[in-house]
């Protein structure tokens, strides 16, 4: 099956299935000499791992990783960085009842038609379990980006009909990790949690929105025209198994705005640097 790699200069190829023995990946193009902070990687993996609260899947995975190559004496070598994350709480037998049944809003049917032979154990490659490998690679990339002063933060801004209307500039983003739903507004976080608990008791589910804030991004990232920055971001986000929409900047709100409202006027700051008018 193709399509398991993402990126050009920093390229990630992932492997493994939801209820197979392990998942993992190979990072090609990681710069040499990066002092890799394993605790930061563990922290990122801990944020993603399942079973953290009653609001998430109850699958129990430690998400401990093993680096197989590409690192020596704590520094990256510039060679392929291979890693593996062994599945512990995998129960293939739990999925025998859906072996011949296609779950709605799932990739079961698509995989069956496309390949003729699918892994029904938790969805195989189409499971969100695959994202653990992305998180590992992202944690490595973040350490490189931090050296360039680039800051990236993300939080849940909507769950079902409950939407956080406060602009990110007025939120205390340091509180993101203080709630199970990772919403920086504590009152809205409680509302979101209550709503998820209610649906769970009814045997139902819901969707949501994640807002990501990127700061100190240098102008001109990416390559025109098809590999420009927002195009690559859109591809990365839309490749995640449950993602159905992506917007950038003003996003879908731009459709209802006038050009005079939407345009960012350029000006110079006191140091002569070109910036956009607030």
Secondary structure, 3 states (H helix, E strand, C coil): CCCCEECCCCEEEEEECCCCCEEEEEEECCCCCCECCHHHHHHHHHHHCCCCCCCCCCCCCCCCEEEEECEECCEECCCCEEEEEECCCCCHHHHHHHCCCCCCCCCHHHHHHHHCCCCCCCCHHHCHHHHHHHHHHHHHHHHHHHHCCCEEEEEEEEECCEECCCCHHHCCHHHHHHCCCCCCCHHHHHHHHHHHHHHHHCCCCCCEEEEEEEECCCCCCEECCCEEHHHHHHHHHHCCCCCCCCCCCCHHHHHHCCHHHHCCCEEECCCCCEEECC
